[in-house]
């Protein structure tokens, strides 16, 4: 697998060399995605934790603690799996033990402790949120939080700084009204200028290599099977198989009882973002985003799903121009596909959503319903439906939705005969 000496990879990480980063993507990303999938994650999980591991590796390279004597791939994989495992623990989900792999060097000693892993992930969250602000707000917050080498305290417009901090908190989804200051872990990320520079380069490579392709069009139904894997969020515990003569509620009934799509795209958008945040000029969300979503909503509310999809596809395929609302487009394309009895397309669209923190709970919910829908016609999909619903339960923050997911899981589970 490895065609480049480890020292060249490490040097490329240290210097944020996009050519080296691209080579690392080419050489190692597919294998690491497979490694995360082997632990029960999805392809989307694998891509996320490859990116996290890449930033962790760069952090170690800058600190001169990257184990140069270990094969590069094995250490990068160890970082990805360690982050994936800790992320599961952080969400109170079952996590596998990290055991030595036969015939592979054991690099666990060079993996950061839990605090270090979470610090890295927090930095990535903060940088992603920061990148969504307007250039003026980015400059204001940089001036406010970055240390001045001269030791002179910079003059900052307090009102403008407060507005930009408010926009940053909204982007981070900090809704606690008592928390008026930006959290310390966010401000700490501003101190890591080298880390943010690397993140920018790596994110650019990620978008060029992974994020540039469009979702499959509705006409291309033969290609949907390829995308199903990308939408799978498998759990780590394999449920026990029940005997075939046990009775259970039919998937068609479970789906009918639980599928209730939003009546309006814009009402759903406002509920997710908040009307103030949606229109806040301090967040880089072009006005055309709202205009096009409103246009799609008019078709959507009238059940003209074909026309609504065409408008949403324009957003989804627009590239960088409308990147801040592409996650919205993919989400509602997925919901439309589910309403048109095309759950495979739903999974394909959801796999393209980047803003998982904002959409995560709904993605897990509707993804579970997509698998229930698939299992109506294909009994072999019922085990996947069980796993998807259980994964949804673990990611529900809304108590009512969690209770509904638990009821759905109970309905799908065969009951033992008396």
N, C-alpha and C positions, 0 to 999 in steps of 0.2 A: 504493500500500500504506500509506503513512505518512499518518495523519490528525492526528497530534499533533506539535507542534514538538519537535525534539530536546531543547531545553532543558528541556521539561517531563518527558520521559523521564529525562533525566540527574538532574534534581532529585528525581524519585521514587526513583531508585536510591540517591541519596545519603542520603535520609531513610528508606529502607526502607518506603516507602508501599505497602501491599498493593493499593490501588486502581490505582496506576500499574503495579505488577508484573503485576497481572491484565491490564491493557491491553496491556502488552508481550507477554504470552503470546498474547493474542488476535490482535494485529497481526502478530507475527513468528515464532512458534514453527513453524507449518506450513511456511513458506517455508524456514526454516533446516533443518528435518528433511529437506526435499527436497534442499537443497544438500549435506548430509552423505551422503544416499543417492546423489546423483549422483557422489560421490567413492568409491563402493563400500561405504558403510556401510549398516546396516539402519535401519529406522524407530526401533528401540530406541536405536541409537547416536545418531541424530539428536536424540532427546529428551534423552539424557544430556548431550550436548555443547552443546545449547541451554542447559541448566541450568548447566553449567560456565561458558559464555560470559556468562550473566546475572550470575553471581557475580563473574567477572573484570571485567565492565563496571561493576558496583557498586564494586568495589575502585578502579578508575580514577576513578570519579565522586567518591568520598570523598577521593582524593588530588589532585583538581582537574586530572587529566591526561587525562580523556576528551576526545577531539577534537570539540568542540562544532560546529566548522565542517563536519564530515563528516556525510553522511546517517546517521542512527542505525542503520538496518537494515544498511547495508553494513559498518559497523564491527562490529556485533554478529555478523554472519555471518563476518567475517574472524577474529574471536576464536574462534568455534566451530570453524571449519575448521583454524585454527592448533592448537588443543587436540587436535582429532581426529588431525591429522597427527603431532603430537608423541607422542600416546599410541601410535600405531602404531609409531613409531620406538623408543619405550621398550620395546615388546614384540618388537622385532627383526622387525617385519613390513614389507613393502613400503609405502612412503608416497609419494604423488604430490607433485610439485613445485608450489609455490604460484606461479601465474602470473597476471599481470594479466588481468582479465576485460574484454573490450571493452564500452564504453558504461557501465562502472561505475567510480566513483572508487577509486583505489588507496589503501587505508588500512593497508597492511602496515607502514608506518613506525611506526604507533602500537600495533602488537602487541608484547606483552612478549617478551623473549628466552626461550630454552629454560628457564633457571633460574627465571624468573618464572612461566612457565606451570606448571611442575611444582610450584612452591611453592603456587600456588593450588589445584591438584588435591590436594595433600597436606593442605591445610587442610580441604578438603571431606570427605576420607576421615576425618580426625580428628574433625570435628564430627559426622559421621554416627555414628561409633563412640561418641562421648561421649553423644549423644542416646539411645543404647540402654541406658545405665546407669540405675540407680535414682536418684531425686531426692537421696537421702542421699549417694550416691557423687558425683553431680554437684556437690553443695555442697562435699563434702570436697576434691575435686580443684580446684575453683574457688578455694577458700580457700588451697590449697597452692601453686597456680601463678600465680594472678592477682596482679599487683603491687598492693600496698597504697599508695594515695596518701599516707597519713600517714607512710610509711616504717617503720612498726612491723611487725616480723615476726610473722605470725599464729601462734597456737598450734594445732597440728594433731595429732590422735591418730595417732601413727605406725603403730600396728597397723591402724587403720581405713584410713589412707591406703595402706598396703601392700596391703591386700585390694582396695581400689578400683583401684589401679594394676594389680594382677593381672587384675582383671575387664576393665579397659580393654585390656590387652595381648591377652587372649583374644578380645575383640571385634574387635581389629585383626588377629587371627590371627598374632600374633607367637609362634611356638612354639619359638624358639631358647632352650634352658634357660640359656644363658650370658648372655642379655640380660635382666637383672632390672630394669633401669630403663626407664622410658618413653622412647622415642626423642626426640631434641631437636626434630625437626620436629613432633611431637605437642604437646610442651609449648609450642612457639612459637605454635601455633594458639590456645592459651589466652590469649595476650597480645592477640590480635586480637578484642576484645570487639565492636567495631562490625561486623566481618565475620561473627561468629557470629550476631549479632542479625539481620543481613540474611539469612543462610542460613536461620534459623528462619522468617522471614516468607516467603521464596521457597519453602521446602519445604512450608509450609502451603498456599500457593497451588497448588503442583504437585499436592499430594494432592487438593485440592478439584476442580481442573480436569481432571487426567489420571488420578489414581489411584483415583477413586471407583467406577468401573464394574466390574462383576463379569465373570468369564470366561464365555465362551459355554457354555451348558449342552450336555450331550451330545445332547439331543434336537434342538437347533437346528443341524442339520448344514448347512443351506443357507447359513448365515452364516460358515462356516469359511473359505471362500475369501478373505474380506475380511481375516482374521487371518493368513493365511500370510505376507503381506508383513512383518507385525510380527515374525515369527520368523526372518526371513532375516538371516544374518550373511555378507554377500557379501565376497569378497576383492577386491583391487584389480587383480590381474593376470588377464587373460582367457586361459584356457588355449587352446592351438592346437587347432583342430578336426582330428580324424583321419578318414581315409576310412571310409566306412560298411562296407566289407568287412573291416576289421580286426577280429580276434577279441578279446573281453574276457570276463572272468568275469561272469556274469549277476548283476544287483543282488540277486535273490532269494537267491543263494548267499552273496554278500557280507554281506547282512543276517543271514542265519542263522548265519554264522561269527562275527559280532561282537556280536550283541545278547544281553546277559546281564544282565537287570535284577536289582536286589537282591532277595534272598529275603525280607527283612523291612524294613519302614519304620524301625522303632526302631533296629535294628542299624545301618542306614545313617545315621540321624540321629546316633547316638552316635559313629560313625566320623568324621563331619564336624565335630561340635561338641566331642567329648570328653565323657565322662559327668560329669566334674567341672564343666565349664563349663555343661552343660545344666541342672544342678541348682543352680548358683551363685546365691544370692539377691541378689548384687550386680549381676546382669544383669537388666534389665527383660524377663523372659520369663515371663508368667503361668503358674502351675502348670496351669491348664486347657489350655494348649497341649500339654503332655506327655500329659495325660489323654486329650485328643481324638485325638492322634496314635497313642496306644496303642490306642484303640478302633478307629481306622481300620486299624491294623496287624493286629489280630485278623482282620478281614474280608479284608485283603490277603493274609495268609499262607494263608488258606483259599481263595484265588482267587475270593472273592466281591467282584469289582471294583465292581459296582454299589453295594453297601452301603458299601464303602470310599470310593468317590467321593462319596457323599452326605455322609459325615462330613467329608471334606476340603473339600467345597464350603461347608459351614457355616463353617469356618475362613476360607476364601478370601473369603467374602461378609460377614464379620463387621464390616468397617470398622475403626475405630481400636481397638476392644476387644481384638482378637487380631492387631494389625498386626505384632507381632514374630515370628509364626510363619506369616504368609501366604505368604512365599516358599517355605517348606517345603510348604505345601498345594499351591501351583501346580506345584512340581517333581514331586511324587508323582502329582498328577492327570495331568501330562504323561506320566509313565512308564506309568501305567495305560492311558492312551489309546493309547500305542504298543503295549502288549501286546494291546489290543483292535483292532489294525489300523486305528487312526485317527490317522495321523501329522499330519494337518492340525490336529487338536485339540492334539496335543503341541506344535506350534509356537505355537499360540495361547496355551497355558498358559505356556510358557517366556517369551513376550514380556511377561508380567505380573510376572516375578520382578525385584525391586529389588536384592536382595543378590547382585549379580553376582560380587563378589570371592569369596564363600564357595561359590557354586554354579557359577562360571564354567567350570571345566574340564569338569564333568559336563554342563553345558548345551551346550557346543560338541560334546561327544562324542555325546550322545543326539540333538541337533539334526541332526548329520550323518547319523545312522542314520535319522532321520525322513525326510530327503530321499532317502536310498537307498531307503527303503520306498516313497515316492511314485513314484520312478523305475521301480519294478517294473511299474506299470500304465501309466505315462505316460512314454514314451521322451524326450519333450521336457524332462523334469525331470532328465535325466542330467547335463547340464552344470551345473545347480545343485547336484546331488549332489557332483560333482567339486569345485566351489568350496567347498561346506560342509565337505567332508572336509579340504581343504587348509587352510581356516581353523582347523579343529580341531587340525591338526598344529602350527600356530603357537602354539596356546594350551595345549598339553599340557605340564605341569610334571613329571608322573610319567613317567620314562623308558620304563617298560614300556607304558604307555598310548600314549605318543607312537610307539613302535615299532609297536604294533598299528594306530594310525591311518595310519602310513606304508604298512604292508602293505595296509590296506584301500584306500588311494589307488592303490597299484600294481595291485591286483586290478581296480579299476574302470577303469583306463586301458587303452585299446585297444593291443594289441601290433602292431607293424609286421610285415607279412608278409615272409617270406624271399624 
